[in-house]
Amino acid sequence: MIRLWTVPALLVILASDAIACAVCFGDPNSSMVKGAEAGILVLLGVIGTLLLSIIGVIAFWAIRAKRLSEAQNAVPFPAHGRP
């Protein structure tokens, strides 16, 4: 009975040249490498925008909660006992 780990191990051992990407094995100035770099920058931009948006929403909620708390704790009439 062939074990499950033998097939992936043989693929890794026998296909070492097929695993290499254009950055590792080919021309670092090729259009494929430039496209991969551009894709990475786009993904970093999307992730950065998403994280900054989440931080902005949390900050907005914190400021809003503080203002609502201050408004609820405010005394609408003077506290000197005037009826």
C-alpha positions in Angstrom: 0.0 0.0 0.0 1.4 3.4 -1.0 1.4 5.9 1.8 -0.1 9.3 1.2 3.1 11.2 1.7 5.1 9.3 -0.9 3.5 10.8 -3.9 3.9 14.4 -2.9 7.5 13.7 -1.8 8.3 12.2 -5.2 6.8 15.1 -7.0 8.9 17.5 -5.0 12.1 15.5 -5.5 11.6 14.9 -9.2 10.2 18.3 -10.3 12.6 20.7 -8.6 13.0 22.8 -11.8 9.3 23.1 -12.3 8.8 24.6 -8.9 11.1 27.6 -9.4 9.4 30.8 -10.3 10.6 33.5 -12.7 12.2 35.5 -9.9 14.2 32.5 -8.6 15.0 30.7 -11.9 14.6 33.1 -14.7 15.3 36.7 -15.8 14.6 39.1 -12.9 13.8 41.9 -15.5 11.2 39.9 -17.4 7.6 41.1 -17.8 6.3 38.2 -15.7 8.4 39.4 -12.7 7.3 43.0 -13.2 3.7 41.8 -13.3 4.1 39.8 -10.1 5.7 42.8 -8.4 2.8 45.1 -9.5 0.3 42.5 -8.3 2.0 42.4 -4.9 1.9 46.2 -4.7 -1.8 46.3 -5.6 -2.6 43.7 -2.9 -0.6 45.6 -0.3 -2.5 48.7 -1.2 -5.8 46.9 -0.9 -4.9 45.4 2.5 -3.5 48.8 3.7 -6.7 50.6 2.7 -8.8 48.0 4.4 -6.8 48.1 7.7 -6.9 51.9 7.7 -10.6 51.9 7.1 -11.1 49.6 10.1 -9.0 51.8 12.3 -11.0 54.8 11.1 -14.3 53.2 12.0 -13.0 52.2 15.4 -11.7 55.8 16.1 -15.1 57.2 14.9 -17.0 54.9 17.2 -14.7 55.9 20.2 -15.2 59.6 19.6 -18.9 59.2 19.1 -19.3 57.1 22.3 -17.3 59.8 24.2 -19.5 62.6 22.9 -22.7 60.7 23.7 -21.4 59.9 27.2 -20.6 63.5 27.8 -24.0 64.6 26.5 -25.8 62.2 28.8 -23.8 63.3 31.9 -24.4 67.0 31.2 -26.8 68.7 33.7 -29.5 70.6 31.8 -30.5 72.9 34.7 -28.3 74.7 37.2 -27.6 72.6 40.3 -28.4 75.4 42.8 -31.9 74.3 43.7 -34.0 76.7 41.6 -37.4 75.3 40.9 
